[in-house]
Amino acid sequence: MEYDGVLDRAMKLGKERHSNAPQQHHAAFANSVAYLITGMSGGFGGPSMREHWASRIGHSAGLVSNCTFEQASEAVEGCCYDPLTYEHACMLNVEHCFDDAPEEVKEARRLLAAKNREN
């Protein structure tokens, strides 16, 4: 499947399943699915914390350039649409992230600060 076709299909699927999610989540989902299937990055904005974390999930599962649309979608849907986690937030410290939903940057900083206080 061609890159642009994967992007469009994933964007449509994300919007159908998560119609109330911010556009940044849809972009992270579409870009991540396309990356896992084709090995090519780019697409709709990004990268974001969610997109970087989804990429790491895909790499650890051996999915990059080695999966179907369904496998890629299933692997990254939670990373892109579930509530923000500490793991997502850690991407701010180790990756260049610039296309996050505005409220999520604040939440990520809160998660990182809370974890630092625990340690």
C-alpha positions as CSV (number, residue, x, y, z in Angstrom):
1,M,0.0,0.0,0.0
2,E,1.3,3.5,-0.9
3,Y,2.3,5.9,1.8
4,D,-0.4,8.5,1.0
5,G,-3.1,5.9,0.8
6,V,-2.1,4.5,4.2
7,L,-2.1,8.0,5.7
8,D,-5.5,8.8,4.4
9,R,-7.0,5.5,5.4
10,A,-5.6,5.8,8.9
11,M,-6.8,9.4,9.3
12,K,-10.3,8.3,8.3
13,L,-10.2,5.3,10.7
14,G,-9.0,7.5,13.6
15,K,-11.6,10.1,13.1
16,E,-14.4,7.4,12.8
17,R,-13.3,5.7,16.0
18,H,-12.3,8.8,18.0
19,S,-14.4,11.6,16.6
20,N,-13.9,13.9,19.7
21,A,-10.1,13.5,19.8
22,P,-7.9,16.5,19.0
23,Q,-6.5,16.8,15.5
24,Q,-3.0,16.2,16.9
25,H,-4.1,12.7,18.1
26,H,-5.4,11.9,14.6
27,A,-2.2,13.1,13.0
28,A,-0.1,11.0,15.4
29,F,-2.2,7.9,14.6
30,A,-2.1,8.3,10.8
31,N,1.6,9.1,10.8
32,S,2.4,6.2,13.1
33,V,0.3,3.7,11.1
34,A,2.0,4.8,7.9
35,Y,5.4,4.6,9.4
36,L,4.9,1.1,10.7
37,I,3.7,-0.1,7.3
38,T,6.0,1.7,5.0
39,G,9.0,2.7,7.2
40,M,8.6,6.3,5.9
41,S,7.9,9.2,8.3
42,G,6.2,12.4,7.7
43,G,2.5,13.0,7.0
44,F,0.2,15.2,8.9
45,G,2.2,17.5,11.2
46,G,4.2,16.1,14.1
47,P,6.1,14.6,15.6
48,S,4.4,14.6,18.9
49,M,5.0,12.7,22.2
50,R,2.3,10.3,21.1
51,E,3.9,9.7,17.7
52,H,7.4,9.2,19.2
53,W,6.0,6.7,21.8
54,A,4.0,4.9,19.1
55,S,7.2,4.5,17.0
56,R,9.0,3.0,20.0
57,I,6.1,0.5,20.5
58,G,6.3,-0.4,16.9
59,H,10.0,-0.9,16.9
60,S,9.9,-3.0,20.0
61,A,7.3,-5.3,18.5
62,G,9.3,-5.6,15.2
63,L,6.5,-4.1,13.2
64,V,8.3,-1.5,11.1
65,S,7.9,-2.4,7.4
66,N,6.6,-5.8,8.6
67,C,2.9,-5.5,9.3
68,T,-0.6,-5.1,7.9
69,F,-2.8,-2.0,8.2
70,E,-4.8,-3.8,10.9
71,Q,-1.7,-4.8,12.9
72,A,-0.3,-1.3,12.7
73,S,-3.6,0.3,13.7
74,E,-4.0,-2.0,16.7
75,A,-0.5,-1.5,17.8
76,V,-0.6,2.3,18.0
77,E,-4.3,3.1,18.6
78,G,-3.9,3.2,22.4
79,C,-0.6,5.2,22.2
80,C,-2.4,7.8,20.1
81,Y,-5.8,8.0,21.8
82,D,-5.7,6.7,25.4
83,P,-5.0,9.1,28.2
84,L,-1.4,10.5,28.4
85,T,1.0,8.4,30.4
86,Y,4.4,9.0,32.0
87,E,5.9,7.1,29.1
88,H,4.4,9.5,26.6
89,A,5.7,12.4,28.8
90,C,9.2,11.1,28.8
91,M,9.4,11.7,25.1
92,L,9.6,15.4,25.8
93,N,13.0,14.8,27.4
94,V,14.5,12.6,24.7
95,E,12.8,13.5,21.4
96,H,12.0,16.7,19.5
97,C,8.2,17.1,20.0
98,F,6.4,20.0,18.5
99,D,2.9,19.0,17.5
100,D,1.2,18.0,20.7
101,A,-2.3,19.1,21.8
102,P,-1.6,22.2,24.0
103,E,-3.2,20.8,27.1
104,E,-1.1,17.7,26.9
105,V,2.3,19.5,27.1
106,K,1.1,20.9,30.5
107,E,-0.1,17.4,31.6
108,A,3.2,15.8,30.5
109,R,5.1,18.3,32.5
110,R,2.9,17.5,35.5
111,L,3.5,13.8,35.1
112,L,7.2,14.2,34.9
113,A,7.3,16.5,38.0
114,A,5.2,14.0,39.9
115,K,7.5,11.2,39.1
116,N,10.6,13.3,40.0
117,R,9.0,14.0,43.4
118,E,8.5,10.2,44.0
119,N,12.2,9.6,43.4
